[in-house]
Amino acid sequence: MAIVINGMDYPLPDDPRVSLLDLLREQLHLTGTKLGCNQGGCGACTVIVDGARVLSCLTLAVQADGREVRTIEGMAAPDGGLHPLQQAFIEHDGFQCGYCTPGQICSAIAMVAELRRGEPSYVTADLAEGPQGATRQEIRERMSGNLCRCGAHNGIVEAIEELLSGEAP
Amino acid sequence: MRPFDYRCATSPTEALSIAGAQPGRYLGGGTNLVDLMRQNIDAPAALIDVSRLPGIIEDTPTGGLSIGASVRNSVAAAHPSVRSRFPMLSRALLAGASAQIRNMATIGGNILQRTRCPYFFDATGSRCNKREPGSGCDAIGGFNRYHAIFGASEHCIATHPSDMCVALAALNATVQVAGPGGERDVPLLDLHRLPGDRPDIETILQPGELITAIALSPSAAAANSTYRKVRDRSSYAFALISVAAGLEVAAGRIVDVTIALGGVAAKPWRALRAEQNLRGAAPTKERFLAAADAELAAAKTLDGNAFKVEFARRTVAAVLCELAGVEP
């Protein structure tokens, strides 16, 4: 039993009670992923598993057996250069305290892929047609699973808009 | 979290065989069960992971659609056939939880999720007949803004939290179940129980039975359908009330109509009285309001949730107006 995290193989814990979040933070010391509510209400622990954004606090680590996990530690380029969305968060003040930021960024990167696949959201007018562009309303609905207690949501949406427009450096 | 054994099943047969040897709980995405276990509200001795069972969405020989129980909510919501032929189901799925949770949650697990009554979750401080039979209900006389207006009892007023199930109720979905005694089909409308004097027994499923798929039948009303959810914030919140509805109008008359309400009972609530009131009628806002009134006349409200009657009335009418293309 093993999982791949940011391209590296790791063994799974023997105790099935260990969440993916606790495996990352407590056992592997990958502390970029944050513990918020620990009950699926805040999104701070969001990571990407096999391309899909999920909550690591509600994922048993054993359920990730054989899967590929991407965390905030895996977003920067090999030379340390920031991911374009990380840079856009800085430029648009997409955070204050920064605690929700790793979850916001993992969530947004996977969300952009969902949008590009044409998947609808609750606010998409015509479900069969799919989303007609990444409006602010679409972005806000799709990012509603990531709470920011500092209230940086406007900056977060602007950073995502910049990424979607391809203008991010 | 109390210790438990974990086994991952690769086929329904294997899952049933594991469950036969060691009674436990089937595990889908874990978005509800893992949370309940962490809070010691639930403590199964074993988890049988069924989230990796083959899950596909396919056309049935009779022109319907079959959705495997292990299909993730997000996958079902984005499937072209669901979006075009059963849009109320796609929109109900998309109204639930957050994108992260929809990527984890399975169709089977969604059906079997537990109530979000805060007294059920408050294991150390509240009485709850669902959590601890016979202990009492602190929601009655407590903060009951989110609680039932239909089908409640003096023992429990909790609501079922699923959005998806409301659409499945309106679509007359069939739930396919496999168990030690073989396979059977259960109408979704018959799967969940009203609380009565045993609110701890929430479905008619027998020990060891496993939901394997749901089946949907096509109709013109299903193709012209939607789901609207009214909640305390505009996203990522459980429903105060919700409406799943489908409508077929021909020659100025309602030929077929299907309506189910969410957030009002311990099970998705099919509004049969409202439907009966509408068949054959002309689609007007006044008639939609009258039909909603016919259904809601039987509502029994508490101090905290009486507002739901007016909410449901207006939302039913607004949704039907949208489907009929008349001014709301």
Interface residues (C-beta under 8 A of the other chain):
Chain A: D15 P16 R17 S19 N38 Q39 G40 G43 T46 A52 R53 V54 L55 L58 T59 L60 V62 Q63 D65 S107 A110 M111 E114 R117 E119 P120 S121 Y122 T124 L127 A128 R140 E141 R142 S144 G145 N146
Chain B: M1 P3 F4 D5 Y6 C8 L27 G29 G30 T31 V34 D35 R38 Q39 L47 D49 S51 R72 S74 A77 A78 P80 R83 S84 P87 S90 R91 L94 A95 A97 S98 A99 Q100 I101 N103 M104 K229 S234 S235 Y236
